Amino acid sequence: MKKLYLILFLYLISFINTEAQWYTQQSGTTNALYDIEFINDKIGFSCGEGVILKTTNGGMNWINILNDAPIKPYSGIFPVDSNLIYAVGFFRTIVKSTNGGNNWTILENGNTGEGDYYALYFINSITGWISLNYASVRGIMKTTNGGKTFDISQSGTPKDLFFNSSLNGLGVGGLSYIYKTSNAGINWSSYSIIQTGDFYRLSFINNNTGFTASHKAVYKTTNFGNSWDSVGYIPAFVYSISFSDDKVGYAGTAYAILKTTTGGRDWSFQIATGVVYNIHSKGKDLIWTCGNAGRIWHTTNGGMSFINNISTTIPDDFELFQNYPNPFNNKTIIKLKIIKMGNYEMEIFNIAGKKIETIFNGDLNTGQYQIIYDAKELSSGNYFYRFSGNNISETKKLILIK
């Protein structure tokens, strides 16, 4: 199976020679991150193996705010607002914060092997639903008092949940199952769309129109799950999906981030990432993803590529030019010459030598290239850009003045 995924991944990248503009954000952990959610363009949360992370500056800095919560694998997090946050995880773990994650109330803290919680959704500060999988119970439980008590409805175990009102909810899960309630979760109906592949995420752009995806297939509903249509094909194993409108969407796979601008019909490669467990989008351009090894990827321009081939003439030698203008305010141009086809990387470092971001990582043919680097998320100061690959490496200094 892993070999098949690798073949599919190589199939994807065989059609490209440039990477989109995605940045790595320093999460401070190498543990897997399973969920990422933002309240606005600055305040966001992520959770995973023994960590709950928070940012207040759009991900430029992430801090672990686990504090007095139990150290468990957390599978889902739901910020109702900037102060009220719920998180769930394995071994029957439910925690709640009412002060932005500074302190946590432990609502439930089970032992290893006692069952797991997977997904959660809250429509207000006290009413929410959590999917569960005990040894003898698989279903969805509901609270109407902020987690003090729960009522359980036995059904399957959705991997993701969404409610468009206090009554109507949907879930997706294994074997391409859809779970639906119209009475606030008292009863759930379920059916499988195709019975192959698993659904991990739902993405709704309004109260009726939403998307989900399994292995290779993308599905769309326009009537809140009463029916689903297959709208596209993704040549990869899909872990996460997020649409910002009827046309633009992103998919996280076992190896890369993909993008569609045709409502899921066609998909283009964005960047190689490793496993992407969840994607959060704020409109078409502002996107965060999280995945294995503590990876958080971010774009502020919808993944638009800013590296262009400006000449296919074979140069005499490799050359990395000084950026211009320099000093610069937000945007600068970096040119380079490649004499040998291969995989290359452009990285940005601060004055202390710490890597800030990767602005390019991909295959380039011989020729001359131009990169438009946008440093709008960085503060004024001295930085270095390093271009490396195929046994060559060169570093130059750039100066940002705002």
Secondary structure, 3 states (H helix, E strand, C coil): CHHHHHHHHHHHHCCCCCCCCCEEECCCCCCCEEEEEECCCCCEEEEEECEEEEECCCCCCCEECCCCCCCCEEEEEEECCCCCEEEEECCCEEEEECCCCCCCEEEEECCCCCCEEEEEEECCCCCEEEEEECCCCEEEEEECCCCCCCEEEECCCCCEEEECCCCCEEEEEHHHEEEEECCCCCCCEEEECCCCCCCCCEEECCCCCEEEECCCEEEEECCCCCCCEEEEECCCCEEEEEECCCCCEEEEECCEEEEECCCCCCCEEEEECCCEEEEEEECCCEEEEEEHHHCEEEECCCCCCCEEEEECCCCCCCEECCCECCCECCEEEEEEEECCCEEEEEEEEECCCCEEEEEEEEEECCEEEEEEEECCCCCCEEEEEEEEECCEEEEEEEEECC
